[in-house]
Amino acid sequence: HILAFHSSLLLPHLPPNTLIIKDLPPPTRESLRQTSTQYLWTRSQYNGWGLTSPSTYPLPRGPGFHNECLAKHGCRGYADEALKMERAILLSGPTGTEAVIHAEEEKRRDFARWYLTTDHSLVGATREELAAVIGGPKAAESGEWDSAPLELVSPPFALDEEAGLEEIAAVLKAVRGGKDDDLHRAFTDEWCGFHVHIGLPPKSSSSSSCNEEASFPLPVLQHLAYITTVYEPAISSLHPPSRRPDRDATGMDLASNRDLLLPEPDFAGVDWDAVEAVYDSGYASSDDDLEGLCSLDLPLTKKNRAPPTTTTTTPIIPTTASFTTTTTTAEEEAAAAAAAEEEEKEEADKDDAYERRIQQRARDLLFAPGQTLKGLCDVMSSGGQRGRVVNWTYLARKPGKGPRTVEFRQHEGCLDAAEVRSWVKFCGAL
């Protein structure tokens, strides 16, 4: 989520003698960007204020980054100031929730408490976005407001534990803010995600984390893998377009698990000069236009290449005004309708064939004789890729390396307790 805050909330968390620089030129904002390189093409600049004091906080881009920016530009971006603000907000809320900061390694390994950390995939809001989020009379004071992206992680709760869901609801209410006298607001944008981890409870009642030694029975996981891949399009339809696989907003964070079921294309013998020629000719305006030319079934080789044909026509410009009325007979209309229906049927047949192929590949790979937990996780994560609709890499963790969970990553960022409850229940039911 993104935390929007009034400058008066920020001041108590600044080192002594720190100045706030609100107006930063675009080149400086690009240098201060805190997102990873993979997000450069969509989130290329830092939108927050600049601060003039050094920082020892190592995130989001490693030790020394903030101070390098300070030396070069006379200011740096936010380090842990926003974390301290939200921690104070939660502590002062109705539940007095204590969120741990400066514990990124512990968060990855344990999940045992509420954690706050920075999020390297998000950027803060622009001035225009902030004014819209603040709303009401305070919108006129938007120049005194800024924002920073954060990640809030909950401890584990039992799926049927109402007290846990109620605690989540209370925490989200405190984070959202929104009352007339609140000096903060929390919101989400199309880049934000809501991830749900599901694992077995610990063997010992003294542990508050998930089980690090055991996982679900293999047949349960095999059927879960089958359901989430074969029915991935149906499940994706529950989400907005921005949270569907391989979209601009999700990039490498939300790739399809289905892709892993199909064999790698055989590019041996592909005439790449011909591929480039097709694009250069203007015949192909997107990857979709090359479908079939460079696929498993028909590689674009010199042997079977069919280059596009072009036709040049000379327009006829009448010297006097003329009007032409075109009419079609009932037979022509019927023929056109039949052709359209046939084309639609062909496309449906292609879709059906593809779905049957996915189903067969899922059965062959997921239920292969002698399948193991590690083998299943390798199939579903391509040897360790966690940026999928469903992340299977944590199930293969060794004891002591963290809880074994299945991570459902597809839901959009969410601060609504009812929506959180519904999606958690849905994931658990799968």
LINVENMO-V704688 format. One record per residue. RES is the residue in one small letter. SS is DSSP state (A for helix, B for strand, O for the rest). OMEGA is omega as a letter, one per 20 degrees, with the letter a starting at -180 (999 if undefined). Layout:
res->RES ss->SS omega->OMEGA
res->RES ss->SS omega->OMEGA
This chain:
res->h ss->O omega->r
res->i ss->B omega->r
res->l ss->B omega->r
res->a ss->B omega->a
res->f ss->B omega->r
res->h ss->B omega->a
res->s ss->A omega->a
res->s ss->A omega->r
res->l ss->A omega->a
res->l ss->A omega->a
res->l ss->A omega->a
res->p ss->O omega->a
res->h ss->O omega->r
res->l ss->O omega->r
res->p ss->O omega->r
res->p ss->O omega->r
res->n ss->O omega->r
res->t ss->O omega->r
res->l ss->O omega->r
res->i ss->B omega->r
res->i ss->B omega->a
res->k ss->O omega->a
res->d ss->O omega->a
res->l ss->O omega->r
res->p ss->O omega->a
res->p ss->A omega->r
res->p ss->A omega->r
res->t ss->A omega->r
res->r ss->A omega->r
res->e ss->A omega->r
res->s ss->A omega->a
res->l ss->O omega->a
res->r ss->O omega->a
res->q ss->O omega->r
res->t ss->O omega->r
res->s ss->O omega->a
res->t ss->A omega->a
res->q ss->A omega->a
res->y ss->A omega->a
res->l ss->O omega->a
res->w ss->O omega->r
res->t ss->O omega->a
res->r ss->O omega->a
res->s ss->O omega->a
res->q ss->O omega->r
res->y ss->O omega->a
res->n ss->O omega->a
res->g ss->O omega->r
res->w ss->O omega->r
res->g ss->B omega->r
res->l ss->B omega->a
res->t ss->O omega->a
res->s ss->O omega->r
res->p ss->O omega->r
res->s ss->O omega->r
res->t ss->O omega->a
res->y ss->O omega->a
res->p ss->O omega->a
res->l ss->O omega->j
res->p ss->O omega->a
res->r ss->O omega->r
res->g ss->O omega->r
res->p ss->O omega->r
res->g ss->O omega->a
res->f ss->A omega->a
res->h ss->A omega->a
res->n ss->A omega->r
res->e ss->A omega->r
res->c ss->A omega->a
res->l ss->A omega->a
res->a ss->A omega->a
res->k ss->A omega->a
res->h ss->A omega->a
res->g ss->O omega->r
res->c ss->O omega->r
res->r ss->B omega->r
res->g ss->O omega->r
res->y ss->O omega->r
res->a ss->O omega->r
res->d ss->O omega->a
res->e ss->A omega->a
res->a ss->A omega->r
res->l ss->A omega->a
res->k ss->A omega->r
res->m ss->A omega->a
res->e ss->A omega->r
res->r ss->A omega->r
res->a ss->A omega->r
res->i ss->A omega->a
res->l ss->A omega->r
res->l ss->A omega->a
res->s ss->O omega->a
res->g ss->O omega->a
res->p ss->O omega->a
res->t ss->O omega->a
res->g ss->O omega->a
res->t ss->O omega->r
res->e ss->O omega->r
res->a ss->O omega->a
res->v ss->B omega->r
res->i ss->O omega->a
res->h ss->O omega->a
res->a ss->O omega->a
res->e ss->A omega->r
res->e ss->A omega->r
res->e ss->A omega->r
res->k ss->A omega->a
res->r ss->A omega->a
res->r ss->A omega->a
res->d ss->O omega->a
res->f ss->O omega->a
res->a ss->O omega->a
res->r ss->O omega->r
res->w ss->O omega->a
res->y ss->B omega->r
res->l ss->B omega->r
res->t ss->B omega->r
res->t ss->B omega->r
res->d ss->O omega->a
res->h ss->O omega->r
res->s ss->O omega->a
res->l ss->O omega->r
res->v ss->O omega->r
res->g ss->O omega->a
res->a ss->O omega->r
res->t ss->O omega->r
res->r ss->A omega->a
res->e ss->A omega->r
res->e ss->A omega->r
res->l ss->A omega->r
res->a ss->A omega->a
res->a ss->A omega->a
res->v ss->A omega->a
res->i ss->A omega->r
res->g ss->O omega->r
res->g ss->A omega->a
res->p ss->A omega->a
res->k ss->A omega->a
res->a ss->A omega->r
res->a ss->A omega->r
res->e ss->A omega->a
res->s ss->A omega->r
res->g ss->A omega->r
res->e ss->A omega->a
res->w ss->B omega->r
res->d ss->B omega->a
res->s ss->B omega->r
res->a ss->B omega->r
res->p ss->B omega->a
res->l ss->B omega->r
res->e ss->B omega->r
res->l ss->B omega->a
res->v ss->B omega->a
res->s ss->O omega->r
res->p ss->O omega->r
res->p ss->O omega->r
res->f ss->O omega->r
res->a ss->O omega->a
res->l ss->O omega->a
res->d ss->O omega->a
res->e ss->O omega->a
res->e ss->A omega->a
res->a ss->A omega->r
res->g ss->A omega->r
res->l ss->A omega->r
res->e ss->A omega->r
res->e ss->A omega->r
res->i ss->A omega->a
res->a ss->A omega->a
res->a ss->A omega->r
res->v ss->A omega->r
res->l ss->A omega->r
res->k ss->A omega->r
res->a ss->A omega->a
res->v ss->A omega->a
res->r ss->A omega->a
res->g ss->B omega->r
res->g ss->O omega->r
res->k ss->O omega->a
res->d ss->O omega->a
res->d ss->O omega->r
res->d ss->O omega->r
res->l ss->O omega->r
res->h ss->B omega->r
res->r ss->B omega->r
res->a ss->B omega->a
res->f ss->B omega->r
res->t ss->O omega->r
res->d ss->O omega->a
res->e ss->O omega->r
res->w ss->O omega->a
res->c ss->O omega->r
res->g ss->B omega->r
res->f ss->B omega->a
res->h ss->B omega->a
res->v ss->B omega->r
res->h ss->B omega->r
res->i ss->B omega->r
res->g ss->B omega->r
res->l ss->O omega->r
res->p ss->B omega->a
res->p ss->O omega->r
res->k ss->O omega->a
res->s ss->O omega->r
res->s ss->O omega->a
res->s ss->O omega->a
res->s ss->O omega->r
res->s ss->O omega->a
res->s ss->O omega->r
res->c ss->B omega->a
res->n ss->O omega->r
res->e ss->O omega->a
res->e ss->O omega->a
res->a ss->O omega->r
res->s ss->O omega->r
res->f ss->O omega->r
res->p ss->O omega->a
res->l ss->A omega->r
res->p ss->A omega->r
res->v ss->A omega->a
res->l ss->A omega->r
res->q ss->A omega->r
res->h ss->A omega->r
res->l ss->A omega->r
res->a ss->A omega->r
res->y ss->A omega->a
res->i ss->A omega->a
res->t ss->A omega->r
res->t ss->A omega->a
res->v ss->A omega->a
res->y ss->O omega->r
res->e ss->A omega->r
res->p ss->A omega->r
res->a ss->A omega->r
res->i ss->A omega->r
res->s ss->A omega->a
res->s ss->O omega->r
res->l ss->O omega->a
res->h ss->O omega->r
res->p ss->O omega->a
res->p ss->A omega->a
res->s ss->A omega->a
res->r ss->A omega->r
res->r ss->O omega->a
res->p ss->O omega->r
res->d ss->O omega->r
res->r ss->O omega->a
res->d ss->O omega->a
res->a ss->O omega->a
res->t ss->O omega->r
res->g ss->A omega->a
res->m ss->A omega->a
res->d ss->A omega->a
res->l ss->O omega->r
res->a ss->B omega->a
res->s ss->O omega->r
res->n ss->O omega->a
res->r ss->A omega->a
res->d ss->A omega->a
res->l ss->A omega->a
res->l ss->A omega->a
res->l ss->O omega->r
res->p ss->O omega->r
res->e ss->O omega->r
res->p ss->O omega->r
res->d ss->O omega->a
res->f ss->O omega->r
res->a ss->O omega->r
res->g ss->O omega->r
res->v ss->O omega->r
res->d ss->O omega->a
res->w ss->A omega->r
res->d ss->A omega->r
res->a ss->A omega->r
res->v ss->A omega->r
res->e ss->A omega->r
res->a ss->A omega->r
res->v ss->A omega->r
res->y ss->A omega->a
res->d ss->A omega->a
res->s ss->O omega->a
res->g ss->O omega->a
res->y ss->O omega->a
res->a ss->O omega->r
res->s ss->O omega->r
res->s ss->O omega->r
res->d ss->A omega->a
res->d ss->A omega->a
res->d ss->A omega->r
res->l ss->A omega->a
res->e ss->O omega->a
res->g ss->O omega->a
res->l ss->O omega->a
res->c ss->O omega->a
res->s ss->O omega->r
res->l ss->O omega->a
res->d ss->O omega->a
res->l ss->O omega->r
res->p ss->O omega->a
res->l ss->O omega->r
res->t ss->O omega->r
res->k ss->O omega->a
res->k ss->O omega->a
res->n ss->O omega->a
res->r ss->O omega->r
res->a ss->O omega->a
res->p ss->O omega->a
res->p ss->O omega->r
res->t ss->O omega->r
res->t ss->O omega->r
res->t ss->O omega->r
res->t ss->O omega->r
res->t ss->O omega->r
res->t ss->O omega->a
res->p ss->O omega->r
res->i ss->O omega->a
res->i ss->O omega->a
res->p ss->O omega->r
res->t ss->O omega->r
res->t ss->O omega->a
res->a ss->O omega->r
res->s ss->O omega->a
res->f ss->O omega->a
res->t ss->O omega->r
res->t ss->O omega->a
res->t ss->O omega->r
res->t ss->O omega->r
res->t ss->O omega->r
res->t ss->O omega->r
res->a ss->A omega->r
res->e ss->A omega->r
res->e ss->A omega->r
res->e ss->A omega->r
res->a ss->A omega->r
res->a ss->A omega->r
res->a ss->A omega->r
res->a ss->A omega->r
res->a ss->A omega->r
res->a ss->A omega->r
res->a ss->A omega->r
res->e ss->A omega->r
res->e ss->A omega->r
res->e ss->A omega->r
res->e ss->A omega->r
res->k ss->A omega->r
res->e ss->A omega->r
res->e ss->A omega->r
res->a ss->A omega->r
res->d ss->A omega->r
res->k ss->A omega->r
res->d ss->A omega->r
res->d ss->A omega->r
res->a ss->A omega->r
res->y ss->A omega->a
res->e ss->A omega->r
res->r ss->A omega->r
res->r ss->A omega->r
res->i ss->A omega->a
res->q ss->A omega->a
res->q ss->A omega->r
res->r ss->A omega->r
res->a ss->A omega->r
res->r ss->A omega->a
res->d ss->A omega->a
res->l ss->A omega->a
res->l ss->A omega->a
res->f ss->O omega->r
res->a ss->O omega->r
res->p ss->O omega->r
res->g ss->O omega->a
res->q ss->O omega->r
res->t ss->O omega->r
res->l ss->A omega->r
res->k ss->A omega->r
res->g ss->A omega->r
res->l ss->A omega->r
res->c ss->A omega->r
res->d ss->A omega->r
res->v ss->A omega->a
res->m ss->A omega->a
res->s ss->A omega->a
res->s ss->O omega->r
res->g ss->O omega->r
res->g ss->O omega->r
res->q ss->O omega->a
res->r ss->O omega->a
res->g ss->O omega->a
res->r ss->B omega->r
res->v ss->O omega->r
res->v ss->B omega->a
res->n ss->B omega->a
res->w ss->O omega->a
res->t ss->A omega->a
res->y ss->A omega->r
res->l ss->A omega->a
res->a ss->A omega->r
res->r ss->O omega->r
res->k ss->O omega->r
res->p ss->O omega->a
res->g ss->O omega->a
res->k ss->O omega->r
res->g ss->O omega->a
res->p ss->O omega->r
res->r ss->O omega->a
res->t ss->B omega->r
res->v ss->B omega->a
res->e ss->B omega->r
res->f ss->B omega->a
res->r ss->B omega->a
res->q ss->B omega->a
res->h ss->B omega->r
res->e ss->B omega->r
res->g ss->O omega->a
res->c ss->O omega->r
res->l ss->O omega->a
res->d ss->O omega->a
res->a ss->A omega->a
res->a ss->A omega->r
res->e ss->A omega->r
res->v ss->A omega->a
res->r ss->A omega->a
res->s ss->A omega->a
res->w ss->A omega->r
res->v ss->A omega->r
res->k ss->A omega->r
res->f ss->A omega->r
res->c ss->A omega->r
res->g ss->A omega->r
res->a ss->A omega->r
res->l ss->O omega->999
